[in-house]
């Protein structure tokens, strides 16, 4: 996150002594990326955060696999999955269902009815797109109130928990990366400020409010590593931070605050980009004016993703380029490299009449630069005949 902030009580100089009101020194913790040579945050705890009273390994049956078992997309097929059919009861951890993945990224869907445990992902960042419901994300740095349409970026090793609203479950697309999720570098100045031509800006971001200053002893924290899950029983609650500062923290961006870039003729997908991470890019398609030159064909061309697999989550709207395909709200498609795809027949036939009109769709696209494989759980929610939807 290229945007410095501070919260609570902090000293004037970093790495300096910081006593509380009684004169007792607070305990400083640094969470720094890339071997402490990149973004960091500096926290001041009431208690030493390293005090652990017990370590256990959770029963495998109670949690998903740290890395899902994947099968190759062979024979090569476009795929369509229906997340509306998922309703596994639980939290954002144990009710997270993997759908697609490779060495860089795992794409899952979660239906969360219950609060999650305190959780720390030591493998990579997590990006949530909240499709339905609302929740409070509580973190060691403060809390963020999250609603439908929010992207939520949770950096690696930030201790947090999700508390869904009581009236309805939170349904969310989850993208787990092995690297860090960031705004595209081309949106930022050399000093880290969002440029004027960027489609969103610092004022659009929701940042942690706090600190939370929770109390408690013998508090369990679930930690994910590449090998599996470990549970630490911490002597004191990790949310005992009185203040912090830095650029490494969770934040949220609502899709409605993304200002689309349009043109008289087709604008390629990079103009819709929201985030980047090693091995993948995240874009979104939001309500916008379609191409308005009288000669334009305001639907995407047929295309083959030469260097990427394309995943699209259809969140809201009419999905005009998929007219007649059977795609509806909550669907998730995979168009792999090597498969030529594009508008469905109904969209192609109606394309010329849509010049200068609006589309009211909201969709999230994840392009990966290594082939995606299929999680076994995804096969139960797949529309197996999707490959023939262009020929009907």
Buried (B, 14 or more C-beta within 10 A) or exposed (E): BBBEBEBBBBBEEEEEEBEEEEEEEBBBBEBBBEEEEEBBBBBBBBBEBEEEEEEEEBEEEEBBEBBBEBEEBEEEBBBBBBBBEBEBEBBBBBBBBBBBBBEBBBBBBBBBBBBBBBBBBEBBBBBBBBBBBBBBBBBBBBBBEBBBBBBBBBBBBBBBBBBBBEEEBBBBBBBBBBBBBBBBEEBBEEEBBBEEEBBBBBEBBBBBEBBBBBEEEEBEBBBBEEEBBBBBBBBBBBBBBBBBBBBBBBBBBBBBBBEBBBBBEBBEBEEBBBBBBBBBBBBBBBBBBBBBEEEBBBBBEEBEBEEBBBBBBBBBBEBBBBBBBBBEBBBBBBBBBEBEBBBBBBBBEBBEEBBEEEBEBBBBBBBBBBBBBBBEBBEEBBBEEBBEBBEE
